[in-house]
Structures are given as structure tokens and as C-alpha cells.
Amino acid sequence: MKHAREDYNRIQDPDGKIPVDEPVFLLRGQDVLAPETLRTWANMLRFRYKDDEMANMVEKHAHDMVAWQKEHGASIPDLPGKEEQE
């Protein structure tokens, strides 16, 4: 799998279900933008494809992210090494 961020390339797919050259995008629970992004994705899935089951699952995950952020804090997305460049 191909991540947008090189430092995420350590994330593995032990069952080999994701092709090596398939782009993937990871949103972390600490990302302040992640819950809203998941909710938007779920709404689009529900509207376009009438898939309530997966949309509900994703919305629950967004809810879990908000709860995690309340306990641990949230931050804007960052790039490793960027703070050293500034």
C-alpha cells in the first residue's frame, strides 16, 4: 500500500489484501479534522449508495475519535520534521 506520508509506510497489511501500489490515506484519532472528515464520507456514502450499515459504522468511529480527543487532546495535521524547518 502507498501512503501519502513516507513515515506511514511502516503500517502493514499482514493479510496482503491491499495491493502494494494502491494509494491509501490514514486519519489518526488525534487529528482534529478526522471526525468531520469521517462524518462527511459517511453522509456521501449514504446519499450516493444508500449504504446505511457502513455509514453508521463510520459515524460511530467518528464519535469514538471525538471521545478520544476529549480525553487525550487533538491537534492539527503535521508533517514530521516540518517544525525543524521553520
C-alpha positions in Angstrom: 0.0 0.0 0.0 1.2 3.5 -0.8 0.8 6.2 1.9 0.8 9.9 1.2 3.3 10.2 4.0 6.6 8.3 3.9 6.7 7.8 7.7 3.4 5.8 7.5 4.9 3.2 5.2 5.7 1.1 8.3 2.0 0.4 8.6 1.5 -3.1 7.3 -1.2 -5.2 5.7 -0.4 -8.7 7.1 -3.1 -10.4 5.0 -2.0 -8.8 1.8 -5.5 -7.5 0.9 -4.3 -4.1 -0.2 -2.1 -4.1 -3.4 1.4 -2.7 -2.9 0.8 0.1 -5.4 -2.7 1.1 -4.1 -2.8 4.6 -2.5 -4.3 4.7 1.0 -4.9 7.5 3.4 -4.7 7.3 7.1 -6.6 9.6 9.5 -5.5 9.4 13.1 -7.7 9.9 16.2 -5.6 12.9 17.3 -6.3 14.7 14.0 -8.8 17.5 14.8 -10.2 17.2 11.2 -10.6 13.4 11.2 -14.1 13.1 12.8 -15.7 15.7 10.5 -14.0 14.0 7.5 -15.4 10.6 8.5 -18.9 12.1 9.0 -18.8 13.7 5.6 -17.6 10.5 4.0 -20.4 8.6 5.7 -23.0 11.1 4.5 -21.7 10.8 0.9 -21.9 7.0 1.1 -25.4 7.1 2.5 -26.6 9.6 -0.1 -24.9 8.1 -3.2 -25.1 4.4 -2.5 -27.7 4.0 0.2 -25.3 2.1 2.4 -26.6 2.8 5.9 -24.7 -0.1 7.6 -21.3 1.1 6.6 -22.2 4.8 7.1 -23.4 4.1 10.6 -20.1 2.2 11.3 -18.0 5.1 10.1 -20.1 7.6 12.1 -19.6 5.5 15.3 -15.8 5.6 14.5 -16.0 9.4 14.2 -17.9 9.5 17.6 -15.1 7.4 19.1 -12.5 9.8 17.7 -14.2 12.8 19.4 -14.3 10.9 22.7 -10.6 10.1 22.4 -9.8 13.7 21.6 -11.7 14.9 24.7 -9.6 12.6 26.8 -6.2 12.9 25.1 -6.4 16.1 23.1 -6.4 16.9 19.4 -4.1 18.7 17.1 -3.9 19.9 13.5 -2.3 17.5 11.0 1.5 17.8 10.9 4.4 16.5 8.9 7.4 15.1 10.7 10.5 17.3 10.5 8.4 20.4 9.5 8.9 22.1 12.9 12.7 21.8 12.4 12.4 23.6 9.0 10.6 26.6 10.4 
